[in-house]
């Protein structure tokens, strides 16, 4: 085994250090496997309940009328996420697009959007209009308000109560941390916040940005009252096989609104060809619990590797997990860049490429991204990225298999070790 790792560029020092870390993680990995098994059974039951058949994999084109595979898949998603309906389409280009659809479909001029989990992910800033952008919600007369989380990462309920106004129409909750070093919110925390908002105004819609969180826990936000749960198929629920797409699961009223926004008024969910991706969507969903477990093991391993070296990590090495993202704060740009170089070097695709920071659209600073992926931008595959700005933190996620996630972390450490940026104890 050591010879195989050495053939991939891993030194004996890095290998031996990594094995010492792994020796203490067996119990954590067993718990991850238990959750994966539960979620795997949940997915199988949902597919059986919907009577998924081989005919569901057939291609549709043009208008996509009477697309049995598409409609059945949406029933499966609604079952898994415990919602009335779902919209699962290849026409949804990414998670940001899915969120933009959900927001613009259910907000009107004069309404206010309230984020109660602090600053939203960078790419949503232009959707909302926090940073001016053409076609933003602000341009259509939708106002925005924000309540930051408490220092411990919990919801500030007193501030939320004060922030809710007569024009507040929709509350947004971002489960994952985005480019922040705050804790990820658990499904239980999210459910409590939704219940609190509904106790003040039952008519307020509660939308959860569920990106990176699917199948990490046994429950999803739809079980605890979310009106909409939104995510990307090139993250957890696509299982690494979905080539594109996104989902919105929620109340029938909200999903109908989203469908009219995605397609056209008067058309809604009735149209939308599947272009031959149904088998990938179904099979990816089937694999998603196992793939998510592999990514979680990689995140736990990364946390322990770098925490032991003295770096700040969120979550820490022993905390319970609520998404697949691991944040590591280096405090200097070379750490972020070297880490990403290691992740890229461990990839099966484009391993020979050296990632560099660049002015990526939708961000307010240079961003470096490492992802030698089979699907472009797929962050359920082994990937890492981060903005080149203080506190110089990198965000690691993914790994379709645990051995690949393990190699990626070891290679990231190898790059830092070779440059003298870390000393192995």
Residue pairs with C-beta under 8 A, 6 or more apart in sequence:
2 12
2 15
5 15
5 407
5 410
6 12
6 15
8 346
8 407
8 411
9 345
9 411
9 414
10 407
10 410
10 411
10 414
11 414
11 417
13 417
13 424
14 410
14 413
14 414
14 417
14 424
15 410
17 305
17 413
17 424
17 425
18 301
18 305
18 406
18 409
18 410
18 413
21 301
21 304
21 305
21 308
22 301
22 406
24 304
25 297
25 300
25 301
25 304
28 300
29 297
29 300
32 293
32 296
32 297
32 300
32 321
33 293
35 215
35 216
35 217
35 218
35 289
35 293
36 215
36 289
36 290
36 292
36 293
37 289
38 218
39 215
39 218
39 288
39 289
39 292
40 289
40 290
42 80
42 218
42 289
43 76
43 80
43 285
43 286
43 288
43 289
44 286
45 79
46 76
46 79
46 80
47 76
47 282
47 286
49 79
50 72
50 75
50 76
50 79
51 72
52 72
52 76
52 282
55 68
55 69
56 68
56 69
56 72
56 73
56 278
56 282
57 69
57 278
57 279
57 282
58 68
58 69
58 278
59 274
59 275
59 276
59 278
60 67
60 69
60 70
60 273
60 274
60 275
61 273
61 275
62 273
63 271
63 273
64 70
64 271
64 272
64 273
64 274
65 270
65 271
67 272
67 273
67 274
69 274
69 278
69 282
70 88
70 89
70 272
70 274
70 278
73 88
73 278
73 281
73 282
73 285
74 85
74 86
74 87
74 88
74 269
75 86
76 282
76 285
77 83
77 86
77 88
77 237
77 247
77 249
77 285
78 84
78 85
78 86
78 249
80 220
81 220
81 221
81 222
81 223
81 229
81 249
82 220
82 222
82 223
83 222
83 226
83 229
83 249
83 250
83 251
83 255
84 250
84 251
84 252
84 255
85 249
85 250
85 251
85 252
85 255
85 256
86 247
86 248
86 249
86 250
86 255
87 247
87 248
87 249
87 255
87 258
87 259
87 262
87 269
88 233
88 245
88 246
88 247
88 281
89 245
89 246
89 247
89 262
89 272
90 243
90 244
90 245
90 274
90 275
90 277
90 281
91 245
91 262
91 263
91 272
92 98
92 101
92 233
92 245
92 246
92 247
92 248
92 262
93 244
93 246
94 232
94 234
94 246
94 377
95 209
95 211
95 230
95 231
95 232
95 235
95 246
96 121
96 123
96 124
96 127
96 362
97 246
98 230
98 231
98 232
98 246
98 247
98 248
99 124
99 127
99 207
99 209
99 230
100 124
100 127
101 248
101 258
101 261
101 262
102 207
102 228
102 230
102 248
102 250
102 254
102 258
103 113
103 127
103 128
103 137
103 170
103 172
103 207
104 137
104 140
104 261
105 254
105 257
105 258
105 260
105 261
105 262
106 169
106 170
106 205
106 207
106 228
106 254
106 257
106 258
107 113
107 137
107 142
107 169
107 170
108 142
108 169
109 140
109 141
109 142
110 141
110 142
110 167
111 142
111 143
111 167
111 168
111 169
111 170
112 142
112 143
112 144
112 145
112 165
112 167
112 168
112 169
113 128
113 137
113 142
113 143
113 144
113 145
113 169
113 170
113 172
114 144
114 145
114 146
114 147
114 160
114 163
114 164
114 168
114 170
114 171
114 172
115 144
115 145
115 146
115 147
115 171
115 172
115 173
115 174
116 147
116 155
116 156
116 160
116 163
116 171
116 172
116 173
116 193
116 197
117 149
117 155
117 172
117 173
117 174
117 175
117 185
118 146
118 147
118 148
118 149
118 174
118 180
118 182
119 146
119 148
119 178
119 180
120 128
120 130
120 172
120 174
120 178
120 209
121 174
121 176
121 178
121 179
121 209
121 211
122 178
122 179
122 362
122 363
122 364
122 387
123 362
123 363
124 130
124 209
125 131
125 364
126 132
126 133
126 136
126 362
127 133
127 136
127 137
128 136
128 137
128 138
128 142
128 144
129 136
129 137
129 138
129 139
129 142
129 144
130 144
131 364
132 138
137 144
138 144
143 167
145 163
145 165
145 168
147 155
147 156
147 159
147 160
147 163
148 156
148 159
149 155
149 156
149 182
150 156
153 182
153 183
153 185
154 189
155 189
155 192
155 193
155 196
157 193
157 196
160 193
160 196
160 197
161 200
164 197
164 200
164 201
164 204
168 201
168 204
169 204
169 205
170 204
170 205
170 206
170 207
171 194
171 197
171 204
171 205
171 206
171 207
172 207
172 209
173 185
173 190
173 193
173 194
173 206
173 207
173 208
173 209
173 221
173 226
174 185
174 208
174 209
175 184
175 185
175 190
175 208
175 209
175 210
175 211
175 212
175 213
175 221
175 322
175 323
176 184
176 209
176 211
176 212
176 213
176 323
176 325
177 183
177 184
177 314
177 323
177 325
177 327
177 395
179 386
179 387
179 393
179 395
181 312
181 314
181 327
181 329
181 391
181 393
182 314
183 314
183 315
183 319
183 322
184 212
184 213
184 315
184 321
184 322
184 323
184 325
185 322
186 217
186 320
186 322
187 213
187 217
187 219
187 220
187 221
187 223
187 224
187 322
188 219
188 224
190 208
190 221
190 224
190 226
191 221
191 223
191 224
191 225
194 206
194 221
194 224
194 225
194 226
195 224
195 225
197 204
197 206
198 204
198 206
198 225
205 227
205 228
205 254
206 225
206 226
206 227
206 228
207 226
207 227
207 228
207 229
207 230
207 250
208 221
208 226
208 228
208 229
208 230
209 230
209 231
210 220
210 221
210 229
210 230
210 231
211 230
211 231
211 232
211 235
212 235
212 236
212 323
212 324
212 325
212 379
212 397
213 231
213 236
213 322
213 323
213 324
214 220
214 231
214 235
214 236
214 237
214 288
214 292
215 236
215 237
215 288
215 289
215 292
215 293
216 236
216 292
216 296
216 321
216 322
216 323
216 324
217 322
220 229
221 229
222 229
222 249
222 250
226 250
227 250
227 251
227 254
228 248
228 249
228 250
228 251
228 254
228 255
228 258
229 248
229 249
229 250
230 246
230 247
230 248
230 249
231 237
231 246
231 247
232 238
232 245
232 246
232 247
233 242
233 244
233 245
233 246
233 247
233 281
233 284
234 242
234 243
234 244
234 245
234 375
234 377
234 378
234 379
234 380
235 378
235 379
235 380
236 288
236 291
236 292
236 295
236 324
236 380
237 247
237 284
237 285
237 288
238 245
238 280
238 281
238 284
238 285
238 288
238 378
238 380
239 283
239 284
239 285
239 286
239 287
239 288
239 290
239 291
239 380
240 284
240 287
240 291
240 374
240 375
240 378
240 380
240 381
240 400
241 280
241 281
241 283
241 284
241 287
242 277
242 280
242 281
242 284
242 375
243 277
243 280
243 375
244 277
244 375
245 277
245 281
248 254
248 255
248 258
249 255
250 258
255 269
256 268
256 269
259 268
259 269
260 266
260 267
260 268
262 272
263 269
263 271
263 272
264 271
274 281
291 380
291 400
291 401
292 324
292 380
293 402
294 399
294 400
294 401
294 402
294 404
294 405
295 324
295 380
295 397
295 398
295 399
295 405
296 321
296 324
297 399
297 402
297 405
297 406
298 326
298 382
298 396
298 398
298 399
298 402
298 405
298 406
298 408
298 409
299 321
299 324
299 325
299 326
299 396
299 397
300 317
300 321
301 405
301 406
301 409
302 313
302 326
302 328
302 396
302 409
302 412
303 313
303 315
303 316
303 317
303 326
303 328
304 317
305 409
305 413
306 313
306 328
306 413
307 313
307 316
307 317
308 317
308 425
309 422
309 423
309 424
309 425
311 328
311 329
311 330
311 335
312 328
312 329
313 326
313 327
313 328
313 329
314 326
314 327
314 329
315 321
315 326
324 380
324 397
324 398
325 395
325 396
325 397
326 395
326 396
326 397
327 393
327 394
327 395
327 396
328 339
328 393
328 394
328 396
329 391
329 392
329 393
330 336
330 339
330 392
330 393
330 394
331 391
331 392
332 392
333 388
333 392
334 419
334 421
335 392
335 394
335 416
335 421
336 368
336 386
336 388
336 392
336 393
336 394
337 355
337 356
337 357
337 368
337 388
338 412
338 415
338 416
338 419
338 421
339 384
339 394
339 396
339 412
339 415
339 416
340 355
340 368
340 369
340 370
340 384
340 385
340 386
340 394
340 412
341 354
341 355
341 370
341 412
341 415
342 370
342 408
342 411
342 412
342 413
342 414
342 415
342 416
343 370
343 371
343 382
343 383
343 384
343 396
343 408
343 411
343 412
344 350
344 351
344 353
344 354
344 355
344 370
344 371
344 372
345 351
345 411
345 415
346 372
346 382
346 404
346 407
346 408
346 410
346 411
346 412
347 370
347 371
347 372
347 373
347 382
347 408
348 372
348 374
348 404
349 372
349 373
349 374
350 372
351 372
353 372
355 368
355 369
355 370
356 368
357 366
357 367
357 368
357 388
358 366
358 367
358 368
359 366
359 367
360 366
360 367
360 369
363 387
364 387
365 387
365 388
365 389
366 387
366 388
366 389
367 385
367 386
367 387
367 388
368 385
368 386
368 388
369 383
369 384
369 385
370 383
370 384
370 385
371 377
371 378
371 379
371 381
371 382
371 383
371 384
371 385
372 382
373 381
373 382
373 383
374 381
375 381
378 398
379 397
379 398
380 397
380 398
380 400
381 398
381 399
381 400
382 398
382 399
382 400
382 404
382 405
382 408
383 396
383 397
383 398
384 394
384 395
384 396
384 397
384 408
384 412
385 394
385 395
386 392
386 393
386 394
386 395
396 408
396 409
396 412
398 405
399 405
399 406
399 408
413 422
416 422
417 424
